[in-house]
Amino acid sequence: MPTERVTFAGHDGNQLAARLDLPDGPVLATALFAHCFTCSKDIPAARRIAARLAAMGIAVLRFDFTGLGHSGGEFANTTFTSNVEDLIAASHYLAGRNMAPALLIGHSLGGAAVLRARAGIPSVKAVVTLGAPADPGHVAHHFEDALPEITQAGSADVMLGGRPFRIGKAFVDDISEAALMPAIADLKAALLILHAPRDETVSIDNASTIFLAAKHPKSFVTLDDADHLITRASDAEYAADVITAWVTRYVKLCPPAPPPGAPEGVVRVTEADPKGFLQDIQSGPRHHAVADEPASYGGTDRGMSPYGFVSSGLGACTSMTIRMYARRKRWPLKTVSVDVCHNKVHAQDAGLANEGKVDQFRRKIRLEGPLTAEQRARLLEIADKCPVHRTLEGSAQITTELLD
């Protein structure tokens, strides 16, 4: 996944550091990601979600708010409102590249920020929040012991996540006055709320409040026992899968014509578990699956084996071919099912003269409906004309090249 390091001017003119995660092919849509309070654009959850979206053709811009990470400016001078203005500035940068965002994603306080920012970004069709507070003032509990000093002195140094930050009175006043409910009620975009019931930083009650305030279309999906920062890879990947499946209903993705020599597009297989055999499979912008090996072969059995996918392809193509022929003939075929078993057998047992073992695929086809004996026999013949069947029985050519 190619990533560009870019900068753009924030709300006060300071340069904000960003990463633009791009698909390998054409950009079908763009998302803007807002990180949690005092976090950065590089938190694991943001990276993993951006990678999944990029795999399906959606570019993702994630940036450090003013005064955080590699961005310029002073954090002590920022407010919740300035974060929202930074998001709008990011959307202007993207629009200047003909990549106006259609999707906003916000984590924790970033979730509250995207809910507020939506009104200033007319290109947005969908909004996603992860562990977001219903009231931005919720973050004050992180430094409540310092509130008297902030009120009296105008600012104070506090420790957040093991790091020192200077919190100004303007920030405290702003979050206490930031009423989010009107923005949620007038969101004018589809809303997906992701929240963990055991979130100890932002309670699940916040998700309920946001959901009730929003108008349809709106959806809520639990993140089960994920922590607030979604630090486990499996939780971040699950959130990414949910987002990618949900967003296609509200953001129109128009895939380009397939490249020359690949009439069905490109299937990308990426290793997901270097310690095992789990593989992430992306076929075009819409179709995702995982492949694995059984535990007995050193895998984790989280997906079909490679031969399972080959057998599935043969079974699916057989069923489609039979249905297509019966439909054209207008025969009364109700349903088709195909069982496929794969095995390696001695060539002589398969009736072949060559030595060694060969792959054997056994199909058992069920045809339901008031078909005549002649029709059933003909459909059985048609099964052997399935394109995948012909590929497996013929000679396929495989070429391989090593990329830089």
C-alpha positions as CSV (number, residue, x, y, z in Angstrom):
1,M,0.0,0.0,0.0
2,P,1.7,3.3,-1.1
3,T,1.7,6.0,1.5
4,E,2.5,9.7,0.9
5,R,3.8,11.9,3.6
6,V,2.2,15.3,3.1
7,T,1.6,18.6,5.0
8,F,-1.1,21.1,4.8
9,A,-2.0,24.3,6.6
10,G,-4.2,23.9,9.7
11,H,-6.8,26.2,11.2
12,D,-4.1,28.8,12.3
13,G,-1.7,28.4,9.4
14,N,0.7,26.0,11.1
15,Q,1.7,23.0,9.0
16,L,0.1,19.7,9.9
17,A,1.8,16.4,9.3
18,A,-0.2,13.8,7.5
19,R,-0.1,10.4,5.8
20,L,-2.2,9.7,2.8
21,D,-2.7,6.0,2.4
22,L,-3.5,5.2,-1.3
23,P,-4.8,2.2,-3.1
24,D,-2.4,0.6,-5.6
25,G,-4.9,1.3,-8.3
26,P,-7.3,4.2,-8.9
27,V,-8.8,6.0,-5.9
28,L,-12.5,5.2,-5.8
29,A,-13.3,7.4,-2.8
30,T,-11.5,9.2,0.1
31,A,-11.8,9.0,3.9
32,L,-10.6,11.4,6.5
33,F,-9.5,9.9,9.9
34,A,-9.4,11.8,13.2
35,H,-7.4,10.3,16.0
36,C,-8.1,10.2,19.8
37,F,-7.3,12.9,22.4
38,T,-3.5,13.4,22.6
39,C,-2.9,10.4,20.2
40,S,-1.3,10.7,16.8
41,K,-2.1,9.7,13.2
42,D,0.2,6.6,13.7
43,I,-1.7,4.7,16.3
44,P,-2.1,1.0,15.3
45,A,-5.9,1.2,15.0
46,A,-5.6,4.1,12.5
47,R,-2.9,2.3,10.5
48,R,-4.9,-1.0,10.2
49,I,-8.2,0.6,9.3
50,A,-6.5,2.8,6.7
51,A,-4.8,-0.3,5.2
52,R,-8.1,-2.2,4.8
53,L,-9.9,0.8,3.3
54,A,-7.0,1.4,0.9
55,A,-7.1,-2.3,-0.2
56,M,-10.7,-1.7,-1.4
57,G,-9.9,1.4,-3.3
58,I,-10.5,4.1,-0.6
59,A,-7.7,6.6,0.1
60,V,-7.3,7.6,3.7
61,L,-5.8,10.8,5.1
62,R,-4.8,10.7,8.7
63,F,-3.0,13.6,10.3
64,D,-1.7,15.0,13.6
65,F,-3.9,17.8,15.0
66,T,-2.2,21.1,15.8
67,G,0.6,20.7,18.4
68,L,0.6,16.9,18.4
69,G,2.9,14.4,16.8
70,H,4.9,15.9,13.9
71,S,2.5,18.9,13.4
72,G,3.4,22.5,14.1
73,G,1.7,24.8,16.6
74,E,1.2,24.6,20.4
75,F,-1.1,22.0,21.9
76,A,-1.8,24.4,24.8
77,N,-3.4,26.8,22.4
78,T,-5.8,24.3,20.8
79,T,-9.4,23.6,21.6
80,F,-12.0,21.1,20.5
81,T,-13.3,23.7,18.0
82,S,-9.8,24.1,16.6
83,N,-9.6,20.3,16.1
84,V,-12.8,20.5,14.1
85,E,-11.4,23.4,12.1
86,D,-8.3,21.3,11.4
87,L,-10.5,18.6,10.0
88,I,-12.2,21.1,7.7
89,A,-8.8,22.3,6.6
90,A,-7.8,18.7,5.8
91,S,-10.9,18.3,3.7
92,H,-10.0,21.5,1.8
93,Y,-6.6,20.1,1.1
94,L,-8.1,16.8,-0.2
95,A,-10.6,18.8,-2.3
96,G,-7.7,20.7,-3.8
97,R,-6.4,17.3,-5.0
98,N,-9.8,16.3,-6.4
99,M,-10.2,13.9,-3.5
100,A,-12.9,15.5,-1.4
101,P,-13.7,13.1,1.4
102,A,-16.9,11.0,1.3
103,L,-16.2,9.3,4.6
104,L,-15.2,10.6,8.0
105,I,-13.8,8.3,10.7
106,G,-13.2,9.5,14.2
107,H,-11.7,7.6,17.2
108,S,-12.6,8.8,20.8
109,L,-12.6,12.6,20.9
110,G,-11.8,12.4,17.2
111,G,-15.2,10.8,16.8
112,A,-16.9,13.7,18.5
113,A,-14.9,16.0,16.2
114,V,-16.0,14.3,13.0
115,L,-19.6,14.5,14.2
116,R,-19.2,18.3,14.6
117,A,-17.1,18.7,11.4
118,R,-19.6,17.0,9.1
119,A,-21.6,20.3,8.7
120,G,-18.5,22.0,7.3
121,I,-17.6,19.2,4.8
122,P,-20.5,18.9,2.3
123,S,-18.9,16.1,0.3
124,V,-19.2,13.6,3.2
125,K,-21.8,10.9,2.8
126,A,-21.0,8.7,5.8
127,V,-19.5,9.1,9.3
128,V,-18.0,6.4,11.5
129,T,-17.2,6.8,15.2
130,L,-15.1,4.4,17.4
131,G,-15.4,4.8,21.1
132,A,-16.6,8.4,20.8
133,P,-18.0,10.5,23.7
134,A,-21.4,12.0,23.4
135,D,-20.1,15.1,25.2
136,P,-16.6,16.5,24.4
137,G,-16.5,17.6,28.0
138,H,-16.0,14.0,28.9
139,V,-12.3,14.2,28.3
140,A,-11.9,16.5,31.3
141,H,-11.9,13.5,33.7
142,H,-8.4,12.8,32.4
143,F,-7.1,15.8,34.2
144,E,-9.7,16.7,36.7
145,D,-7.2,17.1,39.5
146,A,-5.5,19.9,37.5
147,L,-8.8,21.8,36.8
148,P,-8.4,24.2,39.7
149,E,-4.9,25.2,38.6
150,I,-6.0,25.5,35.0
151,T,-8.9,27.8,36.0
152,Q,-6.7,29.9,38.3
153,A,-3.4,30.0,36.3
154,G,-4.8,29.7,32.7
155,S,-3.0,26.5,32.0
156,A,-1.3,23.5,33.7
157,D,1.0,20.6,32.8
158,V,-0.7,17.2,33.1
159,M,0.4,13.7,32.5
160,L,-1.7,11.8,29.8
161,G,-0.7,8.3,28.7
162,G,2.6,8.7,30.4
163,R,3.5,12.0,28.5
164,P,3.3,15.6,29.7
165,F,0.8,18.0,28.0
166,R,-0.1,21.5,28.7
167,I,-3.8,22.1,28.9
168,G,-5.1,25.6,28.6
169,K,-8.2,27.2,30.1
170,A,-9.6,27.9,26.6
171,F,-9.6,24.1,25.9
172,V,-11.5,23.4,29.1
173,D,-14.0,26.2,28.5
174,D,-14.5,25.0,24.9
175,I,-15.2,21.4,25.7
176,S,-17.6,22.3,28.5
177,E,-19.6,24.5,26.0
178,A,-19.4,22.2,23.0
179,A,-23.0,20.9,22.6
180,L,-22.8,17.9,20.3
181,M,-26.4,16.8,20.2
182,P,-27.6,19.4,17.6
183,A,-24.8,18.4,15.2
184,I,-25.7,14.8,15.6
185,A,-29.4,15.4,15.0
186,D,-28.6,17.4,11.9
187,L,-25.8,15.1,10.6
188,K,-27.3,14.6,7.1
189,A,-25.1,11.6,6.6
190,A,-25.2,7.8,7.3
191,L,-23.8,7.0,10.8
192,L,-22.0,3.9,12.0
193,I,-21.2,3.7,15.7
194,L,-18.6,1.2,16.9
195,H,-18.1,0.9,20.6
196,A,-16.9,-1.7,23.2
197,P,-19.3,-2.4,26.1
198,R,-16.3,-2.8,28.4
199,D,-14.6,0.5,27.3
200,E,-13.4,1.9,30.6
201,T,-12.4,5.2,29.2
202,V,-15.6,6.2,27.4
203,S,-18.6,4.1,28.6
204,I,-21.1,2.4,26.3
205,D,-23.8,4.9,27.5
206,N,-22.2,7.4,25.2
207,A,-22.8,5.2,22.1
208,S,-26.5,4.9,23.2
209,T,-26.8,8.7,23.5
210,I,-25.3,9.3,20.1
211,F,-27.5,6.6,18.5
212,L,-30.7,8.0,19.9
213,A,-29.8,11.5,18.9
214,A,-29.1,10.6,15.3
215,K,-31.6,10.2,12.5
216,H,-31.6,7.2,10.2
217,P,-29.7,5.7,8.4
218,K,-27.7,4.8,11.5
219,S,-26.1,1.6,12.7
220,F,-24.5,0.4,15.9
221,V,-22.0,-2.5,16.1
222,T,-20.3,-3.7,19.3
223,L,-16.6,-4.2,19.5
224,D,-17.1,-6.8,22.3
225,D,-14.1,-6.8,24.7
226,A,-11.8,-4.4,22.8
227,D,-10.1,-1.8,24.8
228,H,-10.6,2.0,24.2
229,L,-7.5,2.3,22.0
230,I,-8.3,-0.8,20.0
231,T,-4.8,-2.0,20.6
232,R,-5.3,-5.7,19.7
233,A,-4.8,-6.3,16.0
234,S,-7.8,-8.6,15.8
235,D,-10.1,-5.9,17.2
236,A,-8.8,-3.3,14.7
237,E,-9.1,-5.7,11.8
238,Y,-12.7,-6.5,12.8
239,A,-13.6,-2.8,13.0
240,A,-12.0,-2.3,9.6
241,D,-14.0,-5.2,8.1
242,V,-17.2,-3.8,9.5
243,I,-16.5,-0.3,8.2
244,T,-15.6,-1.6,4.7
245,A,-18.7,-3.7,4.5
246,W,-21.0,-0.9,5.8
247,V,-19.6,2.0,3.8
248,T,-20.4,0.5,0.4
249,R,-24.1,1.1,1.0
250,Y,-23.6,4.8,1.4
251,V,-20.4,5.7,-0.6
252,K,-20.6,4.9,-4.3
253,L,-17.5,3.0,-5.4
254,C,-17.2,2.8,-9.1
255,P,-14.4,0.4,-9.9
256,P,-12.5,1.2,-13.1
257,A,-12.2,-1.2,-16.0
258,P,-9.9,-4.1,-15.2
259,P,-6.3,-3.8,-16.4
260,P,-5.3,-5.5,-19.7
261,G,-4.6,-9.2,-19.3
262,A,-6.8,-9.4,-16.1
263,P,-10.4,-9.5,-17.2
264,E,-11.7,-10.1,-13.7
265,G,-9.3,-7.6,-12.0
266,V,-6.5,-8.4,-9.7
267,V,-6.7,-10.7,-6.6
268,R,-4.2,-9.5,-3.9
269,V,-3.1,-12.0,-1.3
270,T,-1.2,-10.5,1.7
271,E,0.3,-12.4,4.6
272,A,-1.7,-11.6,7.8
273,D,0.1,-13.7,10.3
274,P,3.9,-14.2,9.8
275,K,4.0,-16.8,12.6
276,G,1.3,-18.9,11.0
277,F,-0.3,-19.2,7.5
278,L,-3.2,-16.7,7.7
279,Q,-3.6,-14.8,4.4
280,D,-5.7,-11.7,3.7
281,I,-7.4,-11.9,0.2
282,Q,-8.8,-8.9,-1.6
283,S,-10.5,-9.3,-4.9
284,G,-11.3,-5.8,-6.3
285,P,-12.8,-3.2,-4.1
286,R,-15.7,-5.2,-2.7
287,H,-14.7,-8.8,-2.0
288,H,-12.6,-9.9,1.0
289,A,-11.8,-13.3,2.4
290,V,-9.1,-15.1,4.4
291,A,-7.2,-18.2,3.7
292,D,-5.5,-20.4,6.3
293,E,-4.4,-24.0,7.0
294,P,-5.9,-26.4,9.5
295,A,-4.3,-26.5,13.0
296,S,-3.0,-29.9,12.2
297,Y,-0.8,-28.3,9.5
298,G,0.4,-25.4,11.6
299,G,-2.3,-23.0,10.8
300,T,-5.1,-21.4,12.9
301,D,-8.0,-22.6,10.8
302,R,-9.5,-19.1,10.4
303,G,-10.3,-19.6,6.7
304,M,-10.5,-22.1,3.9
305,S,-7.3,-23.8,2.8
306,P,-5.9,-22.9,-0.7
307,Y,-7.3,-26.2,-2.0
308,G,-10.6,-25.3,-0.3
309,F,-10.7,-22.2,-2.5
310,V,-9.9,-24.3,-5.6
311,S,-12.7,-26.7,-4.8
312,S,-15.0,-23.8,-4.1
313,G,-14.2,-22.3,-7.5
314,L,-14.9,-25.6,-9.2
315,G,-18.2,-26.1,-7.3
316,A,-19.4,-22.5,-7.9
317,C,-18.6,-22.6,-11.6
318,T,-20.3,-25.9,-12.0
319,S,-23.5,-24.7,-10.4
320,M,-23.5,-21.4,-12.4
321,T,-22.9,-23.3,-15.6
322,I,-25.8,-25.7,-15.0
323,R,-28.1,-22.8,-14.0
324,M,-27.2,-20.7,-17.0
325,Y,-28.0,-23.6,-19.4
326,A,-31.3,-24.6,-17.6
327,R,-32.4,-20.9,-17.6
328,R,-31.7,-20.6,-21.3
329,K,-33.6,-23.8,-22.0
330,R,-36.4,-22.8,-19.6
331,W,-36.2,-26.1,-17.9
332,P,-37.9,-26.5,-14.4
333,L,-34.7,-26.6,-12.4
334,K,-35.4,-25.4,-8.8
335,T,-32.0,-25.6,-7.1
336,V,-28.5,-26.9,-7.7
337,S,-25.9,-28.0,-5.2
338,V,-22.5,-29.3,-5.8
339,D,-20.3,-31.2,-3.3
340,V,-16.6,-31.2,-4.1
341,C,-13.9,-33.3,-2.5
342,H,-10.2,-33.0,-3.3
343,N,-7.6,-35.6,-2.9
344,K,-4.2,-36.6,-4.3
345,V,-4.3,-40.1,-5.7
346,H,-1.9,-42.3,-7.7
347,A,-2.1,-41.6,-11.4
348,Q,-2.8,-45.2,-12.2
349,D,-5.8,-45.3,-9.8
350,A,-7.2,-42.3,-11.7
351,G,-6.9,-44.2,-15.0
352,L,-3.8,-42.3,-16.1
353,A,-0.7,-43.8,-17.5
354,N,1.9,-41.4,-16.0
355,E,3.7,-42.1,-12.7
356,G,3.3,-40.3,-9.4
357,K,0.3,-38.7,-7.9
358,V,-2.3,-36.4,-9.5
359,D,-5.0,-34.2,-8.1
360,Q,-8.5,-35.7,-8.1
361,F,-11.6,-33.6,-7.6
362,R,-14.9,-35.6,-7.0
363,R,-18.1,-33.7,-7.7
364,K,-21.5,-34.8,-6.5
365,I,-24.3,-32.8,-8.1
366,R,-27.9,-32.5,-6.8
367,L,-30.5,-31.2,-9.2
368,E,-34.0,-30.5,-7.7
369,G,-37.1,-29.9,-9.8
370,P,-39.5,-31.9,-12.1
371,L,-36.8,-32.6,-14.7
372,T,-37.0,-35.5,-17.2
373,A,-34.3,-38.2,-17.3
374,E,-33.0,-36.7,-20.5
375,Q,-32.8,-33.2,-19.0
376,R,-30.9,-34.4,-16.0
377,A,-28.5,-36.3,-18.2
378,R,-27.9,-33.3,-20.4
379,L,-27.3,-31.0,-17.3
380,L,-24.7,-33.5,-16.1
381,E,-22.9,-33.2,-19.5
382,I,-23.1,-29.5,-19.2
383,A,-21.3,-29.6,-15.8
384,D,-18.2,-30.8,-17.6
385,K,-18.2,-27.7,-19.8
386,C,-17.8,-25.5,-16.7
387,P,-14.8,-23.1,-17.5
388,V,-13.0,-23.9,-14.2
389,H,-13.4,-27.6,-15.0
390,R,-11.8,-27.1,-18.3
391,T,-9.0,-25.0,-16.7
392,L,-8.2,-27.8,-14.2
393,E,-8.3,-30.5,-16.8
394,G,-6.3,-28.5,-19.3
395,S,-2.9,-26.9,-19.1
396,A,-2.7,-23.6,-17.3
397,Q,0.2,-21.3,-17.7
398,I,1.6,-19.5,-14.6
399,T,4.1,-16.7,-15.0
400,T,5.8,-15.1,-12.0
401,E,7.8,-11.9,-11.5
402,L,9.5,-10.4,-8.4
403,L,8.5,-6.8,-7.6
404,D,10.8,-4.3,-6.0
